[in-house]
Amino acid sequence: MKYITSSLLLLLAFSSFAQSTKTINQYGNPIFEGWYADPDATVFNNKYWVYPTYSSKYKEQVFLDAFSSDDLVKWKKHPHVLDTSAVKWANKAMWAPAIVEKDKKYYLFFGANDIQNDNEVGGIGVAVADKPEGPFKDHLGKPLVDKFHNGAQPIDQFVFKDKDGQYYLIYGGWKHCNIAKLNKDFTGFLPFDDGTIFKEITPDKYVEGPYMFIKNGKYYFMWSEGGWTGPDYSVAYAVGDSPFGPFKRVGKILEQNDTIARGAGHHSVIINKKKDKYYIVYHRRPIGDTDGNHRVTCIDEMNFDTNGNILPVKITNEGVKAEKLK
């Protein structure tokens, strides 16, 4: 009997250790399992959300998953919040989602089909849902942007809400970036005062993956540069007085670390306004992995100096500690 009791206690102790180990292992980078890239991170209803690209061959990129968390540590997967069965014009390369909430609706912007010229079908689309986890349905039945304007491939879209409540679409690959003024229901665009729809705001060395936020009245414009499959992939930024710039490149703030990961880039930012904390959510490649699609989603803290400059981000395996919004 004494032997059985001792064995039982040992088993219980081991189970407790295994459980605590499991919990500890939920901390760190990458933040969830699977090959995912180009994450758009945001906050809805006191919950963190991440919408990434499913990183695979173009013909296999026919859906988008989402992930939610209460604390930046434990993430719940929401599979196939959108797939090509709901978007009749899209058939591959569903990329780089960007989401925004407006009037109690959730609008998910995405790229599809990787068009190479104006004669191909595809570009930037919009899907809509009543909940952040979807299911999303095609908002237009056609792409929102289906042509090359100012040389920008219609991919890598970001939706920016200005201080006056106006929403803008900021997008572009192939080393060109445009900004366009969205109409109220996100079905099209409003012309600028000069009659144009798409204004180019491309800074020096820009390649793709634009992102913008406001801090202390200044517009921080961020982007990815370098080759997306190469070690030079990284994030740089500029600062301006309006969403139209002009934007003069300041420098890189996120890049690879030979001892941790390669090709760190294509990011977004989570801002905890109550605690004035900033987190950069990005993808990177495991050391030694040569498959171009093997990218994982990670998170690290982003800090500023006293002059408002973004300090170089230290990429880590540890990630960030649990941080609830409430």
C-alpha positions as CSV (number, residue, x, y, z in Angstrom):
1,M,0.0,0.0,0.0
2,K,2.8,2.3,0.9
3,Y,4.5,1.5,-2.4
4,I,1.3,2.3,-4.4
5,T,0.8,5.6,-2.5
6,S,4.4,6.6,-3.2
7,S,4.0,5.7,-6.9
8,L,0.8,7.7,-7.1
9,L,2.4,10.7,-5.5
10,L,5.3,10.5,-7.9
11,L,2.9,10.2,-10.9
12,L,0.9,13.2,-9.7
13,A,4.1,15.2,-9.2
14,F,5.2,14.3,-12.8
15,S,1.8,15.3,-14.2
16,S,2.0,18.6,-12.4
17,F,5.5,19.2,-13.8
18,A,4.4,18.3,-17.3
19,Q,1.4,20.6,-17.0
20,S,3.6,23.5,-15.8
21,T,6.1,22.8,-18.6
22,K,3.3,22.9,-21.1
23,T,2.2,26.3,-19.8
24,I,5.7,27.7,-19.8
25,N,6.3,26.5,-23.4
26,Q,3.3,28.6,-24.5
27,Y,5.5,31.6,-24.0
28,G,8.0,32.6,-26.7
29,N,8.4,32.9,-30.4
30,P,6.9,31.8,-32.6
31,I,3.6,32.7,-31.0
32,F,1.6,29.9,-32.6
33,E,2.4,26.8,-34.6
34,G,2.5,26.6,-38.4
35,W,3.9,28.5,-41.3
36,Y,2.4,32.0,-41.2
37,A,3.7,35.3,-42.5
38,D,2.7,39.0,-43.1
39,P,0.7,39.3,-39.8
40,D,-1.8,42.1,-39.3
41,A,-2.3,42.5,-35.5
42,T,-5.0,44.5,-33.8
43,V,-7.3,44.7,-30.8
44,F,-11.1,44.0,-30.9
45,N,-13.3,43.9,-27.8
46,N,-10.4,43.7,-25.3
47,K,-8.9,40.8,-27.2
48,Y,-5.7,40.6,-29.3
49,W,-6.1,39.4,-32.9
50,V,-3.6,38.3,-35.6
51,Y,-4.5,37.8,-39.2
52,P,-1.5,36.3,-41.2
53,T,-0.8,34.9,-44.6
54,Y,-0.8,31.1,-44.8
55,S,2.8,30.6,-46.0
56,S,2.8,28.0,-48.7
57,K,2.9,27.5,-52.5
58,Y,0.8,30.1,-54.2
59,K,-1.8,27.6,-55.4
60,E,-2.2,26.4,-51.8
61,Q,-2.8,29.9,-50.5
62,V,-6.6,29.7,-50.8
63,F,-7.6,30.6,-47.3
64,L,-6.9,32.9,-44.3
65,D,-6.8,31.8,-40.7
66,A,-7.0,34.1,-37.7
67,F,-5.7,33.8,-34.1
68,S,-7.0,35.5,-30.9
69,S,-5.6,35.9,-27.4
70,D,-6.5,37.5,-24.1
71,D,-2.8,37.9,-23.0
72,L,-0.4,37.7,-26.1
73,V,0.7,34.3,-24.9
74,K,-2.1,31.7,-25.3
75,W,-3.5,31.9,-28.8
76,K,-6.7,30.4,-30.2
77,K,-6.9,29.4,-33.9
78,H,-9.9,30.4,-36.0
79,P,-9.4,28.4,-39.2
80,H,-10.6,29.5,-42.6
81,V,-12.2,32.9,-41.6
82,L,-12.1,33.5,-45.3
83,D,-11.3,31.3,-48.3
84,T,-11.6,31.4,-52.1
85,S,-15.0,29.6,-52.0
86,A,-16.4,33.0,-50.8
87,V,-14.4,35.0,-53.3
88,K,-15.3,33.8,-56.8
89,W,-12.6,35.9,-58.6
90,A,-9.7,34.7,-56.3
91,N,-8.0,31.4,-56.9
92,K,-4.5,31.6,-55.4
93,A,-2.0,33.7,-53.5
94,M,-4.4,35.1,-50.9
95,W,-2.0,37.4,-49.0
96,A,-1.3,39.8,-46.3
97,P,-4.7,40.5,-44.7
98,A,-5.5,43.8,-43.1
99,I,-8.6,44.2,-40.9
100,V,-10.5,47.1,-39.5
101,E,-13.8,47.5,-37.6
102,K,-16.3,50.2,-38.7
103,D,-19.9,50.6,-37.8
104,K,-20.1,47.3,-36.0
105,K,-18.8,45.5,-39.1
106,Y,-15.4,43.9,-39.7
107,Y,-13.7,44.5,-43.0
108,L,-10.9,42.2,-44.1
109,F,-8.8,43.5,-47.0
110,F,-6.6,40.9,-48.8
111,G,-4.5,40.4,-51.9
112,A,-5.2,37.6,-54.3
113,N,-3.9,36.0,-57.5
114,D,-0.5,37.8,-57.5
115,I,-1.3,39.7,-60.8
116,Q,1.6,40.7,-62.9
117,N,-0.1,43.2,-65.2
118,D,-3.4,45.0,-65.8
119,N,-4.8,42.2,-68.0
120,E,-4.9,39.6,-65.3
121,V,-7.8,39.2,-62.8
122,G,-7.0,39.8,-59.2
123,G,-5.6,42.5,-56.9
124,I,-6.9,43.8,-53.6
125,G,-10.3,42.6,-52.3
126,V,-12.5,43.3,-49.4
127,A,-14.5,40.8,-47.3
128,V,-17.0,41.7,-44.5
129,A,-18.3,39.9,-41.4
130,D,-20.3,40.6,-38.2
131,K,-17.6,39.2,-36.0
132,P,-13.8,39.3,-36.0
133,E,-13.7,35.5,-36.4
134,G,-15.9,35.6,-39.4
135,P,-17.1,33.9,-41.5
136,F,-16.2,36.7,-44.0
137,K,-18.0,37.1,-47.4
138,D,-16.9,39.0,-50.4
139,H,-18.0,42.7,-50.0
140,L,-17.8,43.7,-53.7
141,G,-17.9,40.6,-55.9
142,K,-14.7,42.0,-57.6
143,P,-11.4,43.4,-56.6
144,L,-11.3,46.9,-55.0
145,V,-7.9,47.6,-56.8
146,D,-7.3,45.5,-59.9
147,K,-4.7,47.6,-61.8
148,F,-1.1,48.9,-61.4
149,H,-1.2,52.6,-60.4
150,N,2.1,54.5,-60.1
151,G,3.9,51.2,-60.6
152,A,2.5,49.6,-57.5
153,Q,1.5,46.0,-57.6
154,P,-1.9,45.8,-55.9
155,I,-0.8,43.7,-52.8
156,D,0.2,44.3,-49.2
157,Q,-2.7,46.5,-48.2
158,F,-3.1,48.4,-44.9
159,V,-6.1,50.4,-43.7
160,F,-5.2,53.5,-41.8
161,K,-7.7,55.6,-39.8
162,D,-6.6,59.2,-39.5
163,K,-7.4,61.6,-36.6
164,D,-10.4,63.0,-38.4
165,G,-12.0,59.6,-38.9
166,Q,-11.1,59.3,-42.6
167,Y,-9.9,55.8,-43.7
168,Y,-7.2,55.4,-46.2
169,L,-5.9,52.4,-48.1
170,I,-2.1,52.3,-48.1
171,Y,-0.7,49.5,-50.3
172,G,1.8,48.4,-52.9
173,G,4.5,46.0,-53.9
174,W,7.2,46.2,-56.6
175,K,8.9,49.1,-54.7
176,H,6.0,51.5,-55.0
177,C,3.5,52.6,-52.4
178,N,0.2,54.4,-52.9
179,I,-2.4,56.0,-50.6
180,A,-6.1,56.3,-51.5
181,K,-9.1,57.7,-49.7
182,L,-11.7,55.1,-49.0
183,N,-15.4,55.9,-49.2
184,K,-17.8,55.4,-46.3
185,D,-18.8,51.8,-47.0
186,F,-15.4,50.7,-48.4
187,T,-16.9,50.0,-51.8
188,G,-14.5,52.4,-53.6
189,F,-12.5,55.6,-53.3
190,L,-13.0,59.3,-53.0
191,P,-10.9,61.6,-55.2
192,F,-8.3,63.9,-53.7
193,D,-8.7,67.7,-54.3
194,D,-6.7,67.5,-57.5
195,G,-9.0,64.7,-58.9
196,T,-6.5,61.9,-58.5
197,I,-7.4,58.6,-56.7
198,F,-4.0,57.1,-56.0
199,K,-1.1,59.2,-54.6
200,E,2.4,57.8,-54.4
201,I,4.1,58.1,-51.1
202,T,7.1,55.8,-51.7
203,P,10.1,56.4,-49.4
204,D,13.7,55.5,-50.2
205,K,14.4,51.7,-50.3
206,Y,10.7,50.8,-49.9
207,V,9.8,47.4,-51.2
208,E,6.4,46.3,-49.7
209,G,4.4,45.8,-46.5
210,P,3.4,49.3,-45.5
211,Y,2.2,50.2,-42.0
212,M,1.3,53.5,-40.4
213,F,0.4,54.8,-36.9
214,I,0.3,58.1,-35.1
215,K,2.3,58.9,-32.0
216,N,2.5,62.3,-30.4
217,G,1.0,63.9,-33.4
218,K,3.5,62.4,-35.8
219,Y,2.8,59.9,-38.6
220,Y,5.1,56.9,-38.4
221,F,5.3,55.2,-41.8
222,M,6.9,51.7,-41.7
223,W,7.6,49.2,-44.5
224,S,9.7,46.1,-45.5
225,E,12.7,46.3,-47.7
226,G,15.1,43.7,-49.2
227,G,14.0,40.4,-50.8
228,W,11.3,38.5,-49.0
229,T,13.2,35.2,-49.3
230,G,16.6,36.6,-48.5
231,P,18.6,37.5,-45.3
232,D,18.3,41.3,-46.0
233,Y,14.5,41.3,-45.5
234,S,13.9,43.9,-42.8
235,V,11.7,46.8,-41.5
236,A,12.5,50.5,-41.8
237,Y,10.6,53.6,-41.0
238,A,10.1,57.3,-41.7
239,V,8.2,60.1,-39.9
240,G,5.9,62.7,-41.4
241,D,3.4,65.4,-40.5
242,S,0.5,63.8,-42.4
243,P,-0.4,60.5,-44.0
244,F,0.9,61.9,-47.3
245,G,4.4,62.7,-46.0
246,P,6.8,63.7,-47.3
247,F,8.5,60.7,-45.7
248,K,12.3,60.7,-45.4
249,R,13.7,57.4,-44.4
250,V,15.1,57.2,-40.9
251,G,16.6,53.7,-40.9
252,K,16.0,50.1,-40.1
253,I,14.5,49.0,-36.8
254,L,13.9,45.2,-37.4
255,E,16.3,42.8,-39.0
256,Q,17.6,39.3,-38.7
257,N,19.9,38.0,-35.9
258,D,22.2,35.2,-37.1
259,T,21.9,33.4,-33.7
260,I,18.1,33.6,-33.5
261,A,16.3,33.9,-36.9
262,R,16.7,35.0,-40.5
263,G,14.8,37.4,-42.7
264,A,12.7,39.3,-40.1
265,G,10.1,41.5,-41.8
266,H,6.5,42.3,-42.9
267,H,5.1,43.5,-39.7
268,S,2.3,45.2,-37.9
269,V,2.1,46.9,-34.5
270,I,-0.1,46.3,-31.4
271,I,-0.5,49.5,-29.3
272,N,-1.6,49.1,-25.7
273,K,-2.8,52.7,-25.2
274,K,-3.5,52.4,-21.5
275,K,0.0,51.3,-20.7
276,D,1.7,53.1,-23.6
277,K,3.3,49.8,-24.8
278,Y,4.1,48.9,-28.3
279,Y,4.6,45.4,-29.7
280,I,5.8,44.6,-33.2
281,V,4.3,41.4,-34.8
282,Y,6.3,40.1,-37.7
283,H,7.5,37.0,-39.5
284,R,10.9,35.4,-39.7
285,R,12.7,32.2,-40.8
286,P,14.1,29.5,-38.6
287,I,17.9,29.3,-38.7
288,G,19.1,26.7,-41.2
289,D,15.7,26.4,-43.0
290,T,16.1,27.1,-46.7
291,D,12.4,26.7,-47.8
292,G,11.2,30.1,-48.9
293,N,7.7,29.6,-47.5
294,H,8.9,28.5,-44.0
295,R,8.0,31.6,-42.1
296,V,6.7,31.9,-38.6
297,T,4.9,34.7,-36.7
298,C,6.6,36.3,-33.8
299,I,6.2,39.2,-31.4
300,D,8.7,41.4,-29.6
301,E,8.5,44.7,-27.7
302,M,9.1,48.0,-29.6
303,N,10.5,51.0,-27.8
304,F,11.3,54.7,-28.4
305,D,13.9,57.1,-27.3
306,T,13.2,60.5,-25.7
307,N,13.1,62.1,-29.1
308,G,10.4,59.7,-30.4
309,N,12.8,57.7,-32.6
310,I,12.0,53.9,-32.8
311,L,14.8,52.0,-31.2
312,P,16.2,48.9,-33.0
313,V,14.0,45.9,-32.0
314,K,15.8,43.0,-30.3
315,I,14.3,39.9,-31.8
316,T,14.1,37.1,-29.2
317,N,13.1,33.5,-28.7
318,E,11.3,34.5,-25.5
319,G,8.8,36.9,-27.1
320,V,6.8,39.0,-24.6
321,K,5.3,38.4,-21.2
322,A,1.5,38.0,-20.7
323,E,-0.2,41.3,-21.0
324,K,-4.0,41.6,-20.7
325,L,-5.9,44.6,-22.0
326,K,-8.3,45.0,-19.1
